[in-house]
Amino acid sequence: MSNSDQISTKGRVAVGMSGGADSSAAAAMLVDEGYEVIGLTAHMWKDGSRCCSLEDVDRARRVCDHLDIRHYVVNAQEIFTDKIVNPFVEAYAEGRTPSPCIYCNSFVKFGFLVDRALQLNCDFVATGHYARVTKDDEGMFHLLAAKDPNKDQSYFLHRLSQKQLALLLFPLAGIEKPEVKAYSKGRGLPIVSRGDSQDLCFIEEGKLADFVEQRDPGVIQKGEIHDQHGNVVGTHEGLHRFTVGQRGKLGIALGERMYVKRLDTENNVVEVAPRPGVMKSECTLDDIHWIAGKPPEGDLVCEVRPRYRSNGAQASVKVSNDRKATVHFEEPQFALTPGQAAVFYKEGEVLGGGWINEVP
């Protein structure tokens, strides 16, 4: 009898499989723990991308064959384009720097795929994310950072709901990356390493500006680059080619290191300044989401991470009733960027977060 035909007392779990090392290891671990496992892969984008193309579907299928589990492929191209790609382009056109991975988790990986998993009568959904979910005595679910701080991905999951968390399993939550590699090697998983890339999965490396221009040619608008005193120090080919905090590829030489301080969409100006000019202590957030489903009472003092890979900083969060908030950091932070997420943590637990809207 194959694994796919066995009925497990632990339940049936759909593992979101990208063909990568982490999701493959997660699936294998759940098989070893006695779950009835099926692989579920979303085809989200065209060939040649990372982690959402037909090539990745084939990688995931080979792993499922090795584990002797069923593998399903679902076409998620329409929702991925509508909920991820189009808003991504629109954000750059508006001078913001979006975080599409967070939207993808909300709408695709833990939205669209969860719906498909439930249609397959699954009890749980699992992924290779590095994050932890716990449940307290009152039945409330909590999202916590992973054991491995270098791989922790809880930042990208801060918009998950109680309903979603109730279904989730994160097999890699309590282990570190070297352990995952050793396990995968010992298990003989047919994984082809793709390395870790900082670029987006649906855009060729180094081609972000070209991607935005192809989908919205109107972003190509020449403008001026100003220093912190308002002097014209250069020109640019469009605000979408810059992000707050950027240092390289500015096309200017002023005798000191300069960083993008602000993107002035009204006047089509890129404003640059030395590093101290890009340090800010306050920002406003909108579209706040709370893991518990509601905000804490009163003003919140917690650790706020204004970007992925940020160590976080102590801040006070003043919450209003319209899903907005103002964050005051105890110490100035570098490059608070409109469009990025600011995520609230308390002793390693994710409380929620929102999108940076304005930086006064």
N, C-alpha and C positions, 0 to 999 in steps of 0.2 A: 504493500500500500504506500503511495507517495504521500509526501507532506501535505500536498494540496487536497488530498482526499480525507485527511484525518480531521476528526472533530475534537477540538480542544476545549477542556473545561475552563481555560483561561479566557476564551473568547476569540472572535475573529478580528484581526487588525489589518487595516490597509496601510501600507507604508508608502509614503510619497517618495518615489525613487527617481533621481535625476541621472543615474548612471555614474555618479561620483562616489568617492571613497566613503564619505560619512553616511549617506543614505543606504549604501550597500551594507555597511557594517551594522547599521541599525536593524535592517531587515534580518540579517543573519543572527544577530543576538536574540531577537524575538522568536525566531524559529528555535534556537537552542533553549529558550526559556519555556517552550511548550505552547506558544500561541499558534493559532491557525492564521498564517500570514499570506496576504496577497500583495503583489506589487502594483502600484498605481502610478502611472507616468503621464504627465500632461505635456502634450506637444503644443508649445506656446508660440514658437517663433520659427523663422526660416532656418535652413541649413547654414552652417558656418558660424552660428552664435555659440555661446557657452551655456550649458545646462538647460536648454529648453528647445533643442532642435531634434530632427529625426535621427541624427547621429547619436544623440544622448539617449533617445528611445531604444536604439539598438544596444547601447551599453547596458542599460537597465535590464533589457530582456535577457542578455547573456548571464547576468548575475542571478536573475530569477530562475533560469534554466539550471544553473549550478546549484541553487538552493532547492530545486524541485518544488517551486511554488508557482501559482498562477500569476500571470502578468496581464494587466489591462492598460490600454492606452486610450486616453481621452483627448479630444481636440479642444484645446482652450485658446486657440488663436484669436477668436473674436473677442472674448472677454479680456484677454491680455492686451489687445490693441486698444479696446475701449477704456479700460480702467487703469492701464499702466502706461502704455506708450503715448497715447494722445495727451493725457494730462502732463506727462513728462516734457513733451515738446512745448505745450502751452506755458508751462512754468518757466522754461528757459526764455521764451519769447517775452515773458513779463519781468525778466530780470531776477528771477528766483532760482535757487539751486535745489531741485527736488530730491527726494529719497525714494525711488521707485520700489526698492526691495521691501519697504514697509507696506506699501500699497499691495504689492504682490502677495505678501503673507496674508493680508486681511481679505483680499478679494479672490485670490486664486488658490494658494496652497491650503489655506484654512477656511476657505469659503466654497469655491467651486469644487475643489477636490473632496472636501468633507461631504458635500451634498452627494457626490458620486459614490463615495464610500458607504454612505447610509443606504443608497439605492442597492448596494451589493450586500446589504444586511450585516455590515461591519459594526462591531461594538466600540472599536477605538480607531483612531488615526494616529500614525507615528511618522516622524521625520528624523533626519539626522542633525537637527538643530542642537546646538549646545545651550541648553537652558533647562530649568527645573520647574515642575509643577507640583504643588502640595495641596492637600485638602485639610481644613481644620475641623474641629469637633462640631461646628455649626453648619458644616456643609459648604463653606466658602472656599473657592479655589484661589491659590496664590501663585504668582509667577516670580521665580527667583533666578538670579544669575547662576551660570554654570560653575562647576568646580574649577575648570580651567579658565582663568581670567583672560588668557591670550586668545581663546577661541569663543568666549562668551558672546552669544547672539541675542540675549534677552532684549537688548535695545530695539531690535527689529520686530519684536513681538509685542510691543507695549500696547497695541490696539486690539488685542484679542479680548473676547468677551468671556463671561462665566460659562456660557453655553458651549463655546469652542474649547475652553480649557478643560471642561468636564470630559471631553472625548480624547484628549491628547496624551500620547506617550512620547517621552524623549529618552530613548535608551542610552544616549551618550552623555546625559546630564551629569553623572557623577564620576566620569573618568576623563583623563587628559588625552590629548591627541597622540602622543607616543604609544599609549596603551591601545588606542584604536588601530593604529598602524600594525602593531604587533599581533593583535587579534585577527585582523584581516589577512595578514600573511599566514598565520597559523591555520586559518579557516580555508585558505586556498582560494579566496575570492578573486575572480577574474577582473581586476580593476586596472584600468589604464590611467596613470596619474596625469592630471591636467595642470597641476600646480595651482597655487593660490594667486588669483588676479584681483587687482583693485578696481578693474573696469567692470562695467555693467554687462550682464550676460547677453543682452540682445544687441549690443553695439560692438563692432570690431575695435580692437584695442587702438586707442589714439584717434578714433574717428568720430568722437562725440559731436563736435561742431558740424562736421559734414552731414551726420545723421539728422541733426535738427534742421539744417538748411534744406536738405532734400525734402523733408516733410512740411516745412514752412519757409519758403524762400523769402518771405517778407521780413525775416529776422536779419537779413543782410542789409544793414544800414550803417554807413560810415558815420563816425562821430569823433569826439575829442576825448583825450585823456588829460585830466587835471590833477595837479598836486594838491596838497592839503591847504595851500594858500589861494587856490583858484587859478593858478597859472597853467596855460596850455603847454603840456610837455610831450604830447604825442597824439597819434590818431589810432582809431580801431576800426574793425570791419563788422562789428556787431556785438551787442552786450552778451549774447549767448556764448561767446568765446571766453568769458571771464566768470569767476566766482569770488565771493568775498574771502579774503585771506590768501588768494593766489599770489605767488611771488615770481615764478618763472613765466616766460613767454609773454611778457608785457610789451616788448618792442620799444623799451625806453632805457636810457642810461643816465642816471642822475647823480652818480658818484656815491650813492648809499643804497642799501637794500630797501626796496619799496614793495608794498603789498597793496592789493586791491582793498580799499576801505569801504566803498559803496558803489552800487550800480544805480545811477540816476536815470530811471526810465523816462521821466518827464522831459528831460533835456538830452537824452541819449549820450550821457557822459559817464566815463569810468573814472572814479576818483581814487587816487592812490595816496599812500602815506607811509612813513616809516612804521615799524612794528608798534611802537607805543600808541600811534594814532588809530590802530586797529583793535586796541584793547577796550572792551566795553563792559559795564557792570549791570546793564539792564536790558531787557527785551520783553516784548509782549507776545503772547501766544494765542492762537485761536484753535477751534475745533478740538478742545480738550477731551481726551478719553480716559476713563478710570477703569482699572481692572475690576474693582469691586462693584462697578456699575453706578457709583455715586461718589462725589468728592468728600474728603474728610471735613469735619466741622471746623470752622475757623481757618485762619491762615496756616499754611503748611511750611515747616522748616525741614528741609531734606537735602539730599545730594541730587544735583541736576547735571545730567550729561547732555550738553548741547550738540553733540555729534557722536557718531560711532567712533570708537577708539579713544574717546575722551575718558580721562580718569574720573571725571565728575568733580563738582565743586559745591560747597555748602551755599545754600541760597534760601531766601524766603519766597514763597509763592503765594501771591494774593489772588484768590479765585473769585470770579464774578459769577452771576447766575446764568450768563449766556454762553457758557462753555469757553470763556476767555480767561486769561490770567496774565498777571505781570510778575516777572521774575527779577528779583534783586539779588545778585551774587555778592558774597562777602568780599571777594577779590575780583578785579577785572579779568575777563575772559577773552581769549584771542578769537577774533573772526566769528562773532555770532552772526549766523547766516540765514536770511529770510528763505523759507522753504524747507529748511532742515528741521528735524524733530528734536525737541528738548524733552528728555525722559526723566521722570522722577523716581529716585531710589531711596529706600529707607532700610538700612542694615542689610543690603543685598537683595531686597525685595523690590520688584517693579510695582509702583503704585499707579502709574499711568503716564501721560505725556500729551504734548500738543505740538503744533507747528509754529515755528518762529515766524512772526508776522512783521513786526517792526523793531528796529533797533534805534532808539532815540539818540 
